[in-house]
Amino acid sequence: MNDRAYMRLALQLAGKGGGWTAPNPMVGAVIVKNERIIGQGWHERYGSPHAERNALAACTEPPQGAVMYVTLEPCCHYGKQPPCTDAILASGIQRVVVGSSDPNPLVAGKGIEILRAHGIEVTEEVLREECEQLNEVFFHYIQTKRPFVVMKYAMTMDGKIAACTGLSKWITGEEARSHVQKQRHRYTAIMAGVGTILADDPMLTCRLPDSRSPIRIVCDTRLRTPLTAQVVADAGQVPTILATCCDVRDRHLAYESAGCRIVVVDEKDGHVDLQQLMERLGDQQIDSILLEGGGTLNWAALQSGIVQRVQAYIAPKLFGGETARTPVEGAGVPSPSDAFCLKNSTVTRLGEDFLIESEVVNDVYRNH
Ligand SMILES: NC(=O)c1ccc[n+]([C@@H]2O[C@H](COP(=O)([O-])OP(=O)(O)OC[C@H]3O[C@@H](n4cnc5c(N)ncnc54)[C@H](OP(=O)(O)O)[C@@H]3O)[C@@H](O)[C@H]2O)c1
């Protein structure tokens, strides 16, 4: 096996931490001696030992003289865990192969410098793009302090997210819906507008075994969410935030006693100010959001520049109906040349359905 093959294995290990490590990155490490893998590990949960230490602890023979493959530059600062560079230096590892460098200002190349200064050979940027892609949330959050937002919707091939009656269960098949459940586990929070709560009364939880449910966020300018809504009723079990412009304390109390948290933000164009909301959620260590809103909130989110990625699940069905809802509504752009452009699209087949994923070209943080 060559460097790339071992790094690919380290990437697979890193992915096992998906949904558990936020706001820290997913990292995998493989230790190889005399062409044999003698240790492997990954960052399993936020606050637990890092991949490098787990791989060293799992070694079946002494790691002196071995090569370590690690998907992200080893850390060199004290956080919840001591620096990984110390563990590598103490282990006698001779060469370290790194996937991507760590944009965290506390590391940013210093981890690699320390290793080199102590005589360890370091090879950088092996499968760098794949390693960066794996941690796109972490890279975005550490640099902007705002959550990475993924706009997700399921639509028919004629672009409808509900039938003309408003009924939307189900558009896609089981395979696509179970893929959505995995996304809910992977991202820290899920967000919808009060329109979706009123229309569908969704749970917005992750129902997979061995998974966690995301924090639920409802954008509700005037607190119209019914106290009987499912997201309120089980707010004691699944954290729920109501983002509102209503600062009347008495109106908060019933929601708070049901277990909801209220985040009051300024009003912008008659609704919750989404950019300010992202700032507030980022301060609360919410590093990523799966936006599962209707067309109204989706348009507002795109327009305010807070969306980084789009996931469109497309079912080979046609609903028709001029009043049937579509994934992005609002006023719309006046001309095709004003479109929100997407790039680096991928297509995945999920049973009879398709998932198209793209990056948003002009999000607000990249414009600045
Ligand atoms: N197929 C799918 O993937 C999917 C997913 C979700 C929803 N849906 C469908 O979409 C329909 C509901 O659509 P919708 O557009 O009413 O729901 P929505 O986008 O989830 O909610 C819209 C509401 O969000 C509130 N809001 C708060 N802050 C906002 C902001 N900054 N900008 C815009 N709105 C903001 C507004 O009311 P206030 O200002 O009064 O708070 C607005 O009326 C339902 O039929 C549902 O089934 C389908």
The ligand as a MOL file (V3000), in Angstrom:
LIG
                    3D

  0  0  0     0  0            999 V3000
M  V30 BEGIN CTAB
M  V30 COUNTS 48 52 0 0 0
M  V30 BEGIN ATOM
M  V30 1 N -40.5190 18.7170 0.8350 0
M  V30 2 C -39.7450 19.3640 1.6550 0
M  V30 3 O -38.5270 19.1650 1.6600 0
M  V30 4 C -40.3280 20.3710 2.6020 0
M  V30 5 C -39.5650 20.8470 3.6790 0
M  V30 6 C -40.1330 21.8030 4.5100 0
M  V30 7 C -41.4160 22.2810 4.2580 0
M  V30 8 N -42.1220 21.7820 3.2210 0 CHG=1
M  V30 9 C -43.4610 22.2950 2.9140 0
M  V30 10 O -43.4100 23.6980 2.8590 0
M  V30 11 C -44.6680 24.2270 3.2570 0
M  V30 12 C -44.4460 25.3460 4.2720 0
M  V30 13 O -43.7680 26.3830 3.6230 0
M  V30 14 P -43.4680 27.7720 4.3100 0
M  V30 15 O -42.7120 28.5600 3.3240 0
M  V30 16 O -44.7130 28.3260 4.8960 0 CHG=-1
M  V30 17 O -42.5680 27.2940 5.5450 0
M  V30 18 P -41.2210 27.8610 6.1860 0
M  V30 19 O -40.3630 28.4870 5.1780 0
M  V30 20 O -40.6320 26.7300 6.9610 0
M  V30 21 O -41.7450 28.9520 7.1960 0
M  V30 22 C -42.0630 30.2320 6.7710 0
M  V30 23 C -42.2270 31.1520 7.9280 0
M  V30 24 O -41.0030 31.3090 8.6230 0
M  V30 25 C -41.0660 32.5140 9.3510 0
M  V30 26 N -39.7900 33.2120 9.3290 0
M  V30 27 C -39.0500 33.5590 10.4040 0
M  V30 28 N -37.9630 34.2250 10.0430 0
M  V30 29 C -38.0040 34.3350 8.7110 0
M  V30 30 C -37.1580 34.9850 7.7720 0
M  V30 31 N -36.0450 35.6240 8.1330 0
M  V30 32 N -37.5430 34.9660 6.4860 0
M  V30 33 C -38.6420 34.3340 6.0890 0
M  V30 34 N -39.4940 33.6960 6.9410 0
M  V30 35 C -39.1610 33.7030 8.2450 0
M  V30 36 C -42.1290 33.3750 8.6630 0
M  V30 37 O -43.2020 33.6060 9.5790 0
M  V30 38 P -42.9920 34.6630 10.7690 0
M  V30 39 O -42.2080 35.8040 10.2150 0
M  V30 40 O -44.3600 35.0270 11.1880 0
M  V30 41 O -42.2620 33.9350 11.8140 0
M  V30 42 C -42.5970 32.5400 7.5050 0
M  V30 43 O -43.9700 32.6400 7.2390 0
M  V30 44 C -45.4710 23.0900 3.8040 0
M  V30 45 O -46.4100 22.6860 2.8270 0
M  V30 46 C -44.4500 22.0000 4.0010 0
M  V30 47 O -45.0080 20.7270 3.8570 0
M  V30 48 C -41.6250 20.8360 2.3880 0
M  V30 END ATOM
M  V30 BEGIN BOND
M  V30 1 1 1 2
M  V30 2 2 2 3
M  V30 3 1 2 4
M  V30 4 1 4 5
M  V30 5 2 4 48
M  V30 6 2 5 6
M  V30 7 1 6 7
M  V30 8 2 7 8
M  V30 9 1 8 9
M  V30 10 1 8 48
M  V30 11 1 9 10
M  V30 12 1 9 46
M  V30 13 1 10 11
M  V30 14 1 11 12
M  V30 15 1 11 44
M  V30 16 1 12 13
M  V30 17 1 13 14
M  V30 18 2 14 15
M  V30 19 1 14 16
M  V30 20 1 14 17
M  V30 21 1 17 18
M  V30 22 2 18 19
M  V30 23 1 18 20
M  V30 24 1 18 21
M  V30 25 1 21 22
M  V30 26 1 22 23
M  V30 27 1 23 24
M  V30 28 1 23 42
M  V30 29 1 24 25
M  V30 30 1 25 26
M  V30 31 1 25 36
M  V30 32 1 26 27
M  V30 33 1 26 35
M  V30 34 2 27 28
M  V30 35 1 28 29
M  V30 36 1 29 30
M  V30 37 2 29 35
M  V30 38 1 30 31
M  V30 39 2 30 32
M  V30 40 1 32 33
M  V30 41 2 33 34
M  V30 42 1 34 35
M  V30 43 1 36 37
M  V30 44 1 36 42
M  V30 45 1 37 38
M  V30 46 2 38 39
M  V30 47 1 38 40
M  V30 48 1 38 41
M  V30 49 1 42 43
M  V30 50 1 44 45
M  V30 51 1 44 46
M  V30 52 1 46 47
M  V30 END BOND
M  V30 END CTAB
M  END
